[in-house]
Amino acid sequence: MTSRMIRTAAMAAVLAMTLAPGAGVAFAQIDELSAVDTKSNRPTPRMANGRPDLSGYWKGTKDTKPGGNIGKDLPGWKLPLTPAGEAALKHNLTATVDPEALCILGGIPRHNASGLPFEVLQGANKVAFLYWYSYFRLIPTDPNKKHSEDPDPSFFGEEIGRWEGDTLVIDSIGFKDEKVWIDENANPHSDALHVVERWTRPDADHIHVETLIEDPKFYTRPFAYSRTWVLGKPDEALQEYSCSENNVNRDHLGFGPGPIKADGTRGYIEEAPLPPPIPRAPAPGR
């Protein structure tokens, strides 16, 4: 994190809690970042072409637990790792710092498990997902578009969207396999990762995703992750965020995600001391 994040009380809370020694922040529990789930009888908004309009500022629900864990829907939160996957997890735990702490894109499916809100802007032929870390993904919705034979590896992969009735399906391949964690618990993925997301808006106040994750190098079988978000307040929106400015996490955090607690969330316990504050020059005339 940086000392100059986003000029909102929400991000100030995140900064204070994530950098405090012994803090184990569950983003989904911070009021400004999450919301209590409530029933809605408002109808799904639609575009001029009749498609559901996914646009909105979306916040996780407080009952999404454990936050940040891509194995949330699996028994005991246990991912079906292959031996190669086990070795990759051990490497992440013992030799890598959380890539997002170093201002490296989290990518998909990690962002779907994040406790931070996001925004969707939908057009007639493209859908944009905007994230708090000033990342974005721009997905074409063309039923005739096919994946490249050899896509350039990227953090979000080569993403192709299509509509199946009222469901936006995003099919992604071509992921980077270095400096990546699949979630906040340091679980790995390889360059064989294949992610299929199915996004729906069942009413005006909710958006939902069913994510199918396949990676035959690191996981013995495909597995799923589902999640629902609620619509934020009309005046809530993403703000500027400069991750690399005054970033202290490179030296502050150790390898791995910190201990995974009994509730499936993580938390740092013995971080290195923070650097001293940067001295401020006195104001003129003082």
N, C-alpha and C positions, 0 to 999 in steps of 0.2 A: 504494500500500500504506500501512498505518498502522503506528505503532510499537507498537500493542497489538492484535495480530491475534487469533490463536487460541492458547490456552494449551497448545500441544503442541510437541514438538521439531520436528515436520514443518514447522509454519508458521514456527517460528523460522528454520529453514533457508531457507525461501522468502524471508523478509524479508531475511536477511543477504545472500543471493545476488542478489536482484532490486534491492536498493538500493546494491549495491557498484558503484563506478565501473568501467566496462568489462565489467560482467557481462552475459552473454547467456544467460539461464537457459532451459534446456529442462526444463520441469516434469516431463516424462515420464522424465527421468533421475534425479530425486531419489528416493532409496530409499523414504522414508516415503510418497510420493505415487504410486508406481508399483510394479509387481511383475513378476517373471519369469514368462512364460507357461509353463504346464505342462499336460500332458494330464490329463484327468479321466475316470474311469469311474463317477463318482457320478451317479445318475439325476437328471433335472430335477425339482425339487420342484413340487408342484401344489397349487392351491387346492381347497377342498371341491367347487367346481363343475367340477373337472377341468381348468381352464385352467392353463397354466404360471404359477408364482409368480415374478415378476421381482424380488421384494423382496431387498434386500441392499445392502451397502456396496461399491461398485465402483471398482476402481483400473485405470488404464491400464497397458498392457504396455510394457516397455522397448524393444520392437522396433517401436513405433508411430512411424514417422518419415516425413517431418518433423512434429514436434508442432506443433499450433496452426495448421496450414495446410490450409484446406478444399480445396485443389487436390492433396492428397496422392496421390490415385489417378489423376491426369491426367499425360500425358507431359510431362516437364519442369516439372511443377506449374503449367502454364500454363492459366489460366482463359480461357474463350471470351468475352471482353468485347466488347460493342458499343462504338461510338464514345461513346455516352453513359456506358457503364460505365467506359471509359478516362478520361473527364473526371472522373467521380466518384472513381475511384481516385486520380487526380492531386490532387484536392481533399483527400482523406483523408490523403495523404502529406505535403502541404505546408501544410495549414491546420487539421488536427484533432489533438488529443491522444487517445490510446487511451481510448475511453469507459469501459472497465472501470477504468482508472486513476483516473477521476474518479467512481467509484462508481455508474456507470450500468449497468444490466443488460445483459449480453452477449446474452441471447436465444438463439434457435435460428436457424440451425444452429451458431453459434459454440460453444455449450457442448458440442456433440458432438465438437468438435475440441480442446477444452481438455485440458490435462494434469492438471487437478485431479480428485480423486475426486468421486463423487456417490453419493447414496443413493436407492433406490426403495422406496416403501411402496405396496403393492397391496391394494386392497379389492375387494369384489364388483363395484362399479359405477364405481369411479374409481381412477386410478393417479396417485401423487404422485412427482415428481422433486425432490429436495432437493439444493442445490448449496452449495459451500463459501462462497460470498459471501453466504450467508443468503437466496438467492433460492429460489423454488420454482415449480413448474408443476403444476397440478391438472387432469388430463385425464379427462373423462367417457368411459366406454366404453359408448356407446349406439348400436347400429347404425341406429337410426331418426332420430338427430339430424342436422340439416343445418346448413350454414353460413348465417350471417345474410346478408341482402341487402347490408348496408353495415356490417360490423363495425367497432367502435372500434379504431383502430390501437393495437398494443401490441408490446412487445419479443419476446414469445413467440408473438404472433399468436393468432388464434382457433383453438383446438385441439380437434379432435374425434377420439375414439378408437373403434376397433372391432376385434373379433377376427376374423381369417381363419385358422381352424384354430388352430395354436399360435403364430401371429404376431400381435403387437399392432401395429396400423397407426394412426399418428397423422397426420392431415391438417390442415395449418395454413395459414391465409391471414390477411390483415389486419394486416400488419406496419408498424411505424413505419419511416420512411425518413430520419430525422434522428438524429444522434448514435448511429449504429450502424456497426459493422464486422462483416462476415460471418465474420471469423476474426482471428487475431492479426497478420496481415500487412496489415491495413488494407483488404482487399478489400471492395467495397461491395455493398449490395443496395438495391433500390428498394421502393416500396409495392406493386409487382406480385409480390413474392416469394411463391412457393408451395412449401412443403416437405412431403414425405411421408416419414415415418420408418417402418421396419419392424423392430420389436424382437423378438428371439428369445432363448431361453435353452436352448442345445443340451445343456447338462448342468448339474450343480449349481454348477460353479465358473466359468462363463463367461456373459456376456451380450453380445449382438451387435446392431449396428444397420446397416441399409442405408438410406442417406438419399438421396432424389432431390430435387434443387434446381432450381427453374425460376424464371426471372425475365426475361421477354422484353424489358424495358426495358434491362437492364444486361448480359445474357448472350445470345449468339446461339443457344444450344441448352441443353437441360437437361443436367445432369451429376450424377455420383453421388459419394458419400463413404461409405466403410464403416469400421467400427471394432469392435474386440473389447476388452472389459474382463475382469478377473479378480476373483473374490470376495475381499474383504479379510478380515483376521483377525477372529475373533469379538468382540474387545474394541475394534475400530476403529469410529469413528463420527464424524459431523460435530460440530463444536464451534461455540460462539458466535463470530461474526466481525463486527466493527463497522468497515466500510470507511471511513466518513467521519471516524472519530475520529483526529485527528492525521495526516490524510492529507497527505503532502508531495509527492505525485506531480504535482499541478496545476502547480507551478513547477519541479519536478525534471526532468520529461520534456519533450522538445521535440515538435514535430509529427511525425506518422507513427509507424511501428513500430520505427524503427531500421533499420540495414542488413539486408536479407535475405541471408543467407550462402549459400554454395554448396550446403549440405546442405538448403536450404529453410527453415531456422529463422531466427529474427530475434534481434537482440541490440543493446542500446544501447551506444554507444561514448563519446560525449561529452555525458553528462548535465550539467545545471547542478549546482553544489555543493548538497549537502543543507544545510538550515538547522541552526544549532547546537542541541545538546541543550537541552531545557527544564530550567532550574535546579531542583533539588529543595531543598525547605526542610529545614534540619537537624532531626534527630529531637529531641523534647523532652528537655531535660536535657543536651544536648551543646553 
